[in-house]
Amino acid sequence: MSEITNSPRTRTQELYERGRELIPGGTQLLSKRPELYAPGLWPAYFKSAKGIEVTDLDGRVFSDFATMGIGACVLGYGCEAVDEAVIARIRGGSTCTLNAPEEVALAEKLVALHTWADQVRFTRSGGEAMAVAVRIARAITGRSVVAVCGYHGWSDWYLAANLTGGDALGGHLLPGLEPAGVPVELTGTTFTFRYNQLEELQAIVAQHGARLAAIVMEPMRYVQPSDAFLEKVRATADRLGAVLIFDEITNGFRANLGGSHLRLGVNPDIAVYAKALGNGYPIGAVVGHGAVMDGAQRAFISSTSWTEGIGSTAALATLAEMERTQPWAHIATVAEKVKQGWRELAVKHQLPFTAAGDGNLCVFGFGPGKDANASRTLYTQEMLDQGYLAGAGFYPCAAHTHAAVDQYLMAVDQVFARIAAAAANGGVRTKLKHREADQGFRRLT
Ligand SMILES: Cc1ncc(COP(=O)(O)O)c(C=O)c1O
Protein backbone atom coordinates (compact mmCIF):
# COMPACT_ATOMS: atom_id res chain seq x y z
CA MET A 1 0.00 0.00 0.00
CA SER A 2 2.73 2.49 0.94
CA GLU A 3 3.82 2.69 -2.68
CA ILE A 4 0.49 4.37 -3.40
CA THR A 5 -0.10 6.39 -0.23
CA ASN A 6 3.34 8.03 -0.69
CA SER A 7 2.25 9.49 -4.05
CA PRO A 8 0.68 12.87 -4.59
CA ARG A 9 -2.85 11.47 -4.46
CA THR A 10 -4.86 11.65 -7.62
CA ARG A 11 -8.40 10.35 -8.24
CA THR A 12 -6.85 7.79 -10.54
CA GLN A 13 -4.49 6.49 -7.84
CA GLU A 14 -7.20 6.51 -5.21
CA LEU A 15 -9.50 4.46 -7.38
CA TYR A 16 -6.77 1.93 -8.05
CA GLU A 17 -6.15 1.63 -4.34
CA ARG A 18 -9.84 0.72 -3.90
CA GLY A 19 -9.72 -1.45 -7.03
CA ARG A 20 -6.90 -3.51 -5.54
CA GLU A 21 -9.01 -4.12 -2.43
CA LEU A 22 -12.16 -5.09 -4.34
CA ILE A 23 -10.60 -6.89 -7.30
CA PRO A 24 -8.01 -9.62 -6.63
CA GLY A 25 -4.91 -8.69 -8.58
CA GLY A 26 -6.29 -5.20 -9.21
CA THR A 27 -7.07 -5.61 -12.92
CA GLN A 28 -8.56 -8.23 -15.24
CA LEU A 29 -5.41 -8.39 -17.39
CA LEU A 30 -1.90 -8.78 -15.99
CA SER A 31 -0.50 -6.40 -18.62
CA LYS A 32 -2.74 -3.59 -17.37
CA ARG A 33 -1.31 -3.66 -13.84
CA PRO A 34 0.33 -0.32 -13.01
CA GLU A 35 2.90 -2.30 -10.99
CA LEU A 36 4.37 -3.58 -14.26
CA TYR A 37 5.15 -0.02 -15.43
CA ALA A 38 5.74 2.46 -12.58
CA PRO A 39 4.13 1.44 -9.27
CA GLY A 40 2.27 4.31 -7.62
CA LEU A 41 2.53 6.54 -10.69
CA TRP A 42 1.13 4.82 -13.78
CA PRO A 43 -2.45 6.03 -14.33
CA ALA A 44 -4.51 2.87 -13.91
CA TYR A 45 -7.77 4.14 -15.45
CA PHE A 46 -8.83 6.16 -18.47
CA LYS A 47 -11.78 8.48 -18.85
CA SER A 48 -11.53 8.72 -22.63
CA ALA A 49 -9.24 7.72 -25.49
CA LYS A 50 -9.11 9.05 -29.04
CA GLY A 51 -6.43 8.56 -31.71
CA ILE A 52 -3.36 8.06 -29.50
CA GLU A 53 -4.55 10.47 -26.78
CA VAL A 54 -5.58 9.07 -23.42
CA THR A 55 -7.21 11.15 -20.66
CA ASP A 56 -7.09 9.82 -17.12
CA LEU A 57 -9.63 10.42 -14.34
CA ASP A 58 -7.82 13.59 -13.26
CA GLY A 59 -7.95 15.11 -16.73
CA ARG A 60 -4.26 14.50 -17.43
CA VAL A 61 -3.68 13.82 -21.13
CA PHE A 62 -1.05 11.35 -22.32
CA SER A 63 0.09 10.26 -25.77
CA ASP A 64 0.11 6.48 -25.92
CA PHE A 65 3.57 5.31 -26.92
CA ALA A 66 3.04 2.08 -25.03
CA THR A 67 0.93 -0.71 -26.52
CA MET A 68 -2.35 0.91 -27.67
CA GLY A 69 -4.63 -1.29 -25.60
CA ILE A 70 -2.13 -4.19 -25.44
CA GLY A 71 -2.11 -4.36 -29.23
CA ALA A 72 -5.88 -4.22 -29.72
CA CYS A 73 -6.30 -0.78 -31.30
CA VAL A 74 -4.36 -0.92 -34.57
CA LEU A 75 -6.60 1.76 -36.13
CA GLY A 76 -6.16 4.02 -33.09
CA TYR A 77 -8.60 4.66 -30.27
CA GLY A 78 -12.18 5.62 -31.10
CA CYS A 79 -12.00 4.87 -34.84
CA GLU A 80 -15.14 6.57 -36.15
CA ALA A 81 -16.04 4.06 -38.84
CA VAL A 82 -15.96 1.23 -36.30
CA ASP A 83 -17.73 3.18 -33.56
CA GLU A 84 -20.52 4.28 -35.95
CA ALA A 85 -21.16 0.68 -37.02
CA VAL A 86 -21.26 -0.44 -33.39
CA ILE A 87 -23.61 2.38 -32.39
CA ALA A 88 -25.98 1.45 -35.23
CA ARG A 89 -25.94 -2.18 -34.06
CA ILE A 90 -26.66 -1.08 -30.48
CA ARG A 91 -29.63 0.99 -31.70
CA GLY A 92 -31.00 -2.16 -33.34
CA GLY A 93 -30.26 -4.17 -30.20
CA SER A 94 -26.99 -5.92 -29.49
CA THR A 95 -28.38 -9.18 -28.11
CA CYS A 96 -31.64 -11.09 -28.38
CA THR A 97 -33.00 -14.63 -28.46
CA LEU A 98 -31.91 -14.93 -32.09
CA ASN A 99 -28.42 -14.81 -33.56
CA ALA A 100 -26.59 -11.80 -34.98
CA PRO A 101 -26.45 -12.05 -38.80
CA GLU A 102 -23.11 -10.22 -38.83
CA GLU A 103 -21.39 -13.41 -37.70
CA VAL A 104 -22.16 -15.11 -41.01
CA ALA A 105 -20.84 -12.11 -42.95
CA LEU A 106 -17.71 -12.12 -40.78
CA ALA A 107 -17.18 -15.85 -41.27
CA GLU A 108 -17.59 -15.33 -45.01
CA LYS A 109 -14.99 -12.57 -44.96
CA LEU A 110 -12.46 -14.52 -42.88
CA VAL A 111 -12.79 -17.63 -45.02
CA ALA A 112 -12.23 -15.50 -48.13
CA LEU A 113 -9.07 -14.04 -46.55
CA HIS A 114 -7.76 -17.52 -45.72
CA THR A 115 -7.97 -19.59 -48.87
CA TRP A 116 -6.91 -22.70 -46.92
CA ALA A 117 -9.84 -22.36 -44.45
CA ASP A 118 -13.52 -23.29 -44.64
CA GLN A 119 -15.16 -22.53 -41.30
CA VAL A 120 -15.00 -20.17 -38.33
CA ARG A 121 -16.12 -20.19 -34.69
CA PHE A 122 -16.31 -16.98 -32.69
CA THR A 123 -15.54 -16.08 -29.09
CA ARG A 124 -15.03 -12.73 -27.43
CA SER A 125 -11.50 -12.97 -25.97
CA GLY A 126 -8.21 -14.33 -27.21
CA GLY A 127 -7.56 -16.80 -24.40
CA GLU A 128 -10.96 -18.42 -24.77
CA ALA A 129 -10.49 -18.62 -28.56
CA MET A 130 -7.25 -20.50 -27.92
CA ALA A 131 -9.05 -22.84 -25.50
CA VAL A 132 -11.64 -23.50 -28.23
CA ALA A 133 -8.89 -24.23 -30.77
CA VAL A 134 -7.17 -26.70 -28.45
CA ARG A 135 -10.53 -28.35 -27.59
CA ILE A 136 -11.20 -28.78 -31.32
CA ALA A 137 -7.74 -30.29 -31.88
CA ARG A 138 -8.18 -32.73 -29.01
CA ALA A 139 -11.68 -33.65 -30.18
CA ILE A 140 -10.68 -34.34 -33.78
CA THR A 141 -7.50 -36.28 -32.95
CA GLY A 142 -8.77 -38.07 -29.85
CA ARG A 143 -5.40 -37.23 -28.26
CA SER A 144 -4.40 -35.07 -25.28
CA VAL A 145 -0.82 -33.81 -25.54
CA VAL A 146 -0.01 -30.27 -26.71
CA ALA A 147 3.40 -28.94 -27.74
CA VAL A 148 3.45 -25.21 -27.18
CA CYS A 149 5.67 -22.22 -27.90
CA GLY A 150 4.89 -18.69 -26.66
CA TYR A 151 2.10 -17.18 -24.55
CA HIS A 152 -1.52 -18.15 -25.22
CA GLY A 153 -3.65 -17.02 -22.29
CA TRP A 154 -4.78 -18.15 -18.87
CA SER A 155 -6.45 -21.54 -19.57
CA ASP A 156 -5.74 -24.87 -17.89
CA TRP A 157 -4.43 -26.49 -21.09
CA TYR A 158 -1.67 -23.84 -21.24
CA LEU A 159 -0.71 -23.42 -17.57
CA ALA A 160 -0.50 -27.22 -17.29
CA ALA A 161 3.01 -26.81 -18.76
CA ASN A 162 4.11 -25.34 -15.40
CA LEU A 163 2.73 -28.20 -13.30
CA THR A 164 6.07 -29.98 -13.33
CA GLY A 165 7.35 -27.61 -10.64
CA GLY A 166 9.62 -25.43 -12.78
CA ASP A 167 8.78 -22.39 -14.86
CA ALA A 168 8.61 -24.12 -18.24
CA LEU A 169 6.61 -21.15 -19.55
CA GLY A 170 9.15 -18.68 -18.16
CA GLY A 171 10.97 -18.23 -21.47
CA HIS A 172 7.66 -17.65 -23.30
CA LEU A 173 6.77 -13.99 -22.73
CA LEU A 174 5.47 -14.12 -19.15
CA PRO A 175 7.65 -15.50 -16.36
CA GLY A 176 6.26 -16.72 -13.05
CA LEU A 177 2.84 -17.96 -14.19
CA GLU A 178 1.51 -20.01 -11.30
CA PRO A 179 -0.45 -23.16 -12.18
CA ALA A 180 -2.42 -22.79 -8.92
CA GLY A 181 -5.96 -24.06 -9.52
CA VAL A 182 -4.96 -26.19 -12.50
CA PRO A 183 -5.66 -29.91 -11.81
CA VAL A 184 -2.41 -31.75 -11.12
CA GLU A 185 -3.89 -34.55 -13.21
CA LEU A 186 -3.07 -32.39 -16.25
CA THR A 187 0.66 -32.84 -15.53
CA GLY A 188 2.33 -34.19 -18.64
CA THR A 189 -0.26 -32.90 -21.09
CA THR A 190 1.50 -29.70 -22.28
CA PHE A 191 5.19 -29.37 -23.14
CA THR A 192 7.12 -26.29 -24.24
CA PHE A 193 9.55 -25.67 -27.07
CA ARG A 194 11.22 -22.36 -27.90
CA TYR A 195 10.93 -20.42 -31.14
CA ASN A 196 13.39 -21.41 -33.87
CA GLN A 197 14.55 -24.39 -31.73
CA LEU A 198 13.32 -27.31 -33.82
CA GLU A 199 15.30 -29.82 -31.76
CA GLU A 200 13.18 -28.92 -28.70
CA LEU A 201 10.00 -29.78 -30.60
CA GLN A 202 11.66 -32.96 -31.86
CA ALA A 203 12.47 -33.96 -28.27
CA ILE A 204 8.75 -33.63 -27.36
CA VAL A 205 7.83 -35.61 -30.45
CA ALA A 206 10.31 -38.36 -29.61
CA GLN A 207 8.62 -38.88 -26.26
CA HIS A 208 4.97 -38.06 -26.94
CA GLY A 209 4.54 -38.01 -30.75
CA ALA A 210 1.83 -40.69 -30.87
CA ARG A 211 -0.24 -38.77 -28.27
CA LEU A 212 0.26 -35.31 -29.80
CA ALA A 213 -3.05 -33.54 -30.48
CA ALA A 214 -1.69 -30.12 -31.40
CA ILE A 215 1.34 -27.94 -31.97
CA VAL A 216 0.50 -24.41 -30.83
CA MET A 217 2.60 -21.34 -31.60
CA GLU A 218 2.71 -17.80 -32.93
CA PRO A 219 4.11 -17.87 -36.48
CA MET A 220 6.32 -15.00 -35.34
CA ARG A 221 6.41 -12.42 -32.59
CA TYR A 222 9.67 -10.50 -32.16
CA VAL A 223 11.98 -12.45 -34.46
CA GLN A 224 11.68 -13.92 -37.95
CA PRO A 225 11.63 -17.67 -38.45
CA SER A 226 15.01 -19.03 -39.47
CA ASP A 227 16.16 -22.20 -41.24
CA ALA A 228 12.63 -22.94 -42.57
CA PHE A 229 11.41 -23.33 -38.99
CA LEU A 230 7.71 -22.95 -39.80
CA GLU A 231 7.89 -25.33 -42.76
CA LYS A 232 9.58 -27.92 -40.56
CA VAL A 233 6.98 -27.52 -37.82
CA ARG A 234 4.26 -27.88 -40.48
CA ALA A 235 5.90 -31.07 -41.77
CA THR A 236 6.16 -32.43 -38.21
CA ALA A 237 2.44 -31.86 -37.60
CA ASP A 238 1.57 -33.52 -40.92
CA ARG A 239 3.75 -36.55 -40.21
CA LEU A 240 2.15 -37.08 -36.79
CA GLY A 241 -1.42 -36.22 -37.73
CA ALA A 242 -1.39 -33.41 -35.15
CA VAL A 243 -3.28 -30.13 -35.61
CA LEU A 244 -1.11 -27.06 -36.25
CA ILE A 245 -2.60 -24.03 -34.50
CA PHE A 246 -1.18 -20.58 -35.25
CA ASP A 247 -2.00 -17.98 -32.61
CA GLU A 248 -2.37 -14.68 -34.46
CA ILE A 249 -4.05 -12.91 -31.55
CA THR A 250 -1.35 -10.26 -31.22
CA ASN A 251 0.25 -10.42 -34.68
CA GLY A 252 -2.91 -10.61 -36.74
CA PHE A 253 -3.88 -7.53 -38.77
CA ARG A 254 -0.79 -5.59 -37.59
CA ALA A 255 1.22 -5.98 -40.80
CA ASN A 256 -1.30 -7.17 -43.38
CA LEU A 257 -4.98 -8.01 -43.73
CA GLY A 258 -5.01 -11.27 -41.75
CA GLY A 259 -2.31 -13.20 -39.95
CA SER A 260 1.46 -13.13 -40.22
CA HIS A 261 1.35 -16.67 -41.64
CA LEU A 262 -0.15 -15.25 -44.85
CA ARG A 263 3.07 -13.27 -45.33
CA LEU A 264 5.36 -16.04 -44.14
CA GLY A 265 3.83 -18.57 -46.54
CA VAL A 266 3.00 -21.44 -44.16
CA ASN A 267 -0.62 -22.37 -43.51
CA PRO A 268 -1.85 -23.84 -40.22
CA ASP A 269 -4.90 -26.04 -39.69
CA ILE A 270 -6.37 -23.41 -37.38
CA ALA A 271 -5.53 -19.68 -37.07
CA VAL A 272 -6.79 -17.77 -34.05
CA TYR A 273 -7.52 -14.04 -33.96
CA ALA A 274 -8.75 -11.53 -31.38
CA LYS A 275 -7.50 -8.06 -30.30
CA ALA A 276 -7.02 -6.06 -33.54
CA LEU A 277 -9.81 -7.95 -35.33
CA GLY A 278 -12.34 -5.71 -33.57
CA ASN A 279 -10.03 -2.72 -33.01
CA GLY A 280 -10.57 -3.20 -29.27
CA TYR A 281 -14.20 -4.34 -29.31
CA PRO A 282 -14.31 -7.90 -27.99
CA ILE A 283 -14.20 -10.53 -30.73
CA GLY A 284 -12.17 -13.70 -31.13
CA ALA A 285 -12.14 -15.97 -34.19
CA VAL A 286 -11.05 -19.58 -34.66
CA VAL A 287 -10.51 -20.00 -38.40
CA GLY A 288 -9.96 -23.56 -39.59
CA HIS A 289 -10.14 -25.97 -42.45
CA GLY A 290 -13.22 -28.13 -42.67
CA ALA A 291 -11.72 -31.50 -41.73
CA VAL A 292 -10.35 -30.12 -38.47
CA MET A 293 -13.32 -27.87 -37.67
CA ASP A 294 -15.48 -30.97 -37.61
CA GLY A 295 -14.04 -31.34 -34.09
CA ALA A 296 -16.17 -28.33 -33.15
CA GLN A 297 -19.31 -30.32 -34.00
CA ARG A 298 -18.26 -33.25 -31.87
CA ALA A 299 -17.14 -31.20 -28.87
CA PHE A 300 -19.44 -29.03 -26.79
CA ILE A 301 -18.30 -25.45 -27.39
CA SER A 302 -20.98 -22.89 -26.55
CA SER A 303 -21.42 -19.53 -24.79
CA THR A 304 -24.18 -16.90 -24.58
CA SER A 305 -21.88 -13.88 -24.91
CA TRP A 306 -20.34 -15.23 -28.11
CA THR A 307 -23.67 -14.57 -29.86
CA GLU A 308 -24.05 -10.83 -29.24
CA GLY A 309 -23.78 -8.52 -32.23
CA ILE A 310 -21.25 -5.86 -31.25
CA GLY A 311 -18.12 -7.98 -31.67
CA SER A 312 -18.90 -9.24 -35.15
CA THR A 313 -20.17 -5.80 -36.25
CA ALA A 314 -16.98 -4.15 -34.98
CA ALA A 315 -14.85 -6.76 -36.75
CA LEU A 316 -16.62 -6.24 -40.10
CA ALA A 317 -16.19 -2.47 -39.79
CA THR A 318 -12.54 -2.86 -38.73
CA LEU A 319 -11.76 -5.06 -41.73
CA ALA A 320 -13.54 -2.62 -44.08
CA GLU A 321 -11.63 0.32 -42.61
CA MET A 322 -8.33 -1.55 -42.87
CA GLU A 323 -9.04 -2.42 -46.49
CA ARG A 324 -9.91 1.20 -47.22
CA THR A 325 -6.95 2.82 -45.45
CA GLN A 326 -4.26 0.10 -45.85
CA PRO A 327 -2.45 1.26 -42.68
CA TRP A 328 0.34 -1.33 -42.71
CA ALA A 329 3.10 0.51 -44.61
CA HIS A 330 2.68 3.48 -42.27
CA ILE A 331 2.77 1.24 -39.18
CA ALA A 332 5.96 -0.46 -40.42
CA THR A 333 7.61 2.92 -41.08
CA VAL A 334 6.70 4.20 -37.62
CA ALA A 335 8.06 1.02 -36.03
CA GLU A 336 11.39 1.37 -37.84
CA LYS A 337 11.63 5.07 -37.03
CA VAL A 338 11.07 4.49 -33.32
CA LYS A 339 13.51 1.56 -33.11
CA GLN A 340 16.13 3.55 -35.00
CA GLY A 341 15.51 6.56 -32.72
CA TRP A 342 15.86 4.43 -29.57
CA ARG A 343 19.14 2.95 -30.79
CA GLU A 344 20.66 6.30 -31.78
CA LEU A 345 19.65 7.94 -28.49
CA ALA A 346 21.00 5.02 -26.45
CA VAL A 347 24.36 5.40 -28.23
CA LYS A 348 24.29 9.20 -27.74
CA HIS A 349 23.74 8.80 -23.99
CA GLN A 350 25.95 5.71 -23.69
CA LEU A 351 23.23 3.60 -22.16
CA PRO A 352 23.50 -0.20 -22.23
CA PHE A 353 20.54 -1.01 -24.46
CA THR A 354 18.99 -3.69 -26.64
CA ALA A 355 16.13 -3.04 -29.03
CA ALA A 356 14.35 -6.00 -30.53
CA GLY A 357 11.46 -6.64 -32.83
CA ASP A 358 11.94 -7.68 -36.46
CA GLY A 359 8.34 -6.72 -37.05
CA ASN A 360 6.22 -3.90 -35.68
CA LEU A 361 6.01 -5.14 -32.08
CA CYS A 362 8.92 -3.06 -30.80
CA VAL A 363 10.53 -3.83 -27.45
CA PHE A 364 13.69 -2.66 -25.73
CA GLY A 365 15.64 -3.35 -22.59
CA PHE A 366 18.22 -1.36 -20.66
CA GLY A 367 21.02 -3.72 -20.05
CA PRO A 368 22.60 -6.05 -19.50
CA GLY A 369 23.35 -4.87 -15.97
CA LYS A 370 21.93 -4.67 -12.47
CA ASP A 371 20.17 -1.35 -13.18
CA ALA A 372 18.16 -2.67 -16.13
CA ASN A 373 14.79 -2.91 -14.41
CA ALA A 374 15.26 0.25 -12.34
CA SER A 375 16.16 2.12 -15.55
CA ARG A 376 13.02 0.83 -17.25
CA THR A 377 10.96 2.05 -14.29
CA LEU A 378 12.69 5.43 -14.30
CA TYR A 379 12.05 5.73 -18.06
CA THR A 380 8.32 5.24 -17.52
CA GLN A 381 8.28 7.61 -14.53
CA GLU A 382 10.01 10.40 -16.44
CA MET A 383 8.02 9.85 -19.65
CA LEU A 384 4.79 10.21 -17.66
CA ASP A 385 6.03 13.63 -16.56
CA GLN A 386 6.53 14.49 -20.23
CA GLY A 387 2.97 13.43 -21.06
CA TYR A 388 3.59 9.93 -22.42
CA LEU A 389 2.39 6.46 -21.60
CA ALA A 390 5.62 4.61 -22.34
CA GLY A 391 7.19 1.35 -21.26
CA ALA A 392 9.61 -1.17 -22.70
CA GLY A 393 7.14 -2.10 -25.45
CA PHE A 394 5.82 0.10 -28.25
CA TYR A 395 3.07 -1.21 -30.54
CA PRO A 396 2.52 1.39 -33.26
CA CYS A 397 -0.88 2.04 -34.80
CA ALA A 398 -2.36 3.93 -37.74
CA ALA A 399 -2.86 7.03 -35.58
CA HIS A 400 0.82 7.53 -34.67
CA THR A 401 1.76 10.42 -36.98
CA HIS A 402 5.34 11.22 -37.92
CA ALA A 403 5.04 14.53 -36.06
CA ALA A 404 3.95 12.66 -32.90
CA VAL A 405 6.89 10.26 -33.27
CA ASP A 406 9.34 13.17 -33.67
CA GLN A 407 8.02 14.79 -30.48
CA TYR A 408 8.12 11.49 -28.63
CA LEU A 409 11.77 10.93 -29.63
CA MET A 410 12.64 14.41 -28.36
CA ALA A 411 11.14 13.45 -25.00
CA VAL A 412 13.04 10.13 -25.05
CA ASP A 413 16.26 12.10 -25.69
CA GLN A 414 15.72 14.11 -22.49
CA VAL A 415 14.71 11.08 -20.45
CA PHE A 416 17.64 8.94 -21.64
CA ALA A 417 19.92 11.85 -20.63
CA ARG A 418 18.42 11.80 -17.12
CA ILE A 419 18.81 8.02 -16.83
CA ALA A 420 22.45 8.26 -17.96
CA ALA A 421 23.12 11.07 -15.47
CA ALA A 422 21.47 9.10 -12.68
CA ALA A 423 23.55 6.03 -13.54
CA ALA A 424 26.72 8.12 -13.46
CA ASN A 425 25.81 9.70 -10.10
CA GLY A 426 25.44 6.60 -8.01
CA GLY A 427 22.53 4.72 -9.44
CA VAL A 428 19.12 5.11 -10.95
CA ARG A 429 17.24 3.68 -7.95
CA THR A 430 17.71 6.88 -5.98
CA LYS A 431 15.73 8.74 -8.67
CA LEU A 432 12.69 6.49 -8.42
CA LYS A 433 9.74 8.09 -6.64
CA HIS A 434 8.46 4.62 -5.73
CA ARG A 435 9.65 1.07 -6.01
CA GLU A 436 10.87 -0.69 -9.13
CA ALA A 437 8.33 -2.18 -11.52
CA ASP A 438 7.42 -5.85 -11.32
CA GLN A 439 8.58 -8.22 -14.03
CA GLY A 440 6.02 -10.85 -14.95
CA PHE A 441 3.40 -12.39 -12.69
CA ARG A 442 3.41 -12.21 -8.90
CA ARG A 443 0.88 -11.95 -6.11
CA LEU A 444 0.17 -8.28 -5.36
CA THR A 445 -0.78 -8.36 -1.69
C1 LIG B 1 -0.19 -14.43 -28.56
C2 LIG B 1 -1.30 -14.27 -27.56
N1 LIG B 1 -2.17 -15.27 -27.38
C3 LIG B 1 -3.19 -15.18 -26.51
C4 LIG B 1 -3.38 -14.05 -25.76
C5 LIG B 1 -4.53 -13.97 -24.80
O1 LIG B 1 -5.52 -13.16 -25.33
P1 LIG B 1 -6.57 -12.45 -24.35
O2 LIG B 1 -5.79 -11.55 -23.44
O3 LIG B 1 -7.51 -11.71 -25.25
O4 LIG B 1 -7.28 -13.53 -23.58
C6 LIG B 1 -2.49 -12.97 -25.92
C7 LIG B 1 -2.64 -11.76 -25.11
O5 LIG B 1 -1.79 -10.93 -24.98
C8 LIG B 1 -1.41 -13.09 -26.83
O6 LIG B 1 -0.50 -12.11 -27.01
The ligand as an ORCA input file, in Angstrom:
! r2SCAN-3c Opt
* xyz 0 1
  C      -0.193    -14.427    -28.559
  C      -1.300    -14.270    -27.557
  N      -2.171    -15.274    -27.383
  C      -3.192    -15.179    -26.515
  C      -3.378    -14.046    -25.764
  C      -4.526    -13.974    -24.804
  O      -5.520    -13.160    -25.326
  P      -6.567    -12.446    -24.347
  O      -5.786    -11.548    -23.442
  O      -7.512    -11.709    -25.246
  O      -7.281    -13.528    -23.578
  C      -2.492    -12.968    -25.917
  C      -2.642    -11.761    -25.108
  O      -1.786    -10.925    -24.980
  C      -1.415    -13.091    -26.828
  O      -0.501    -12.108    -27.006
*
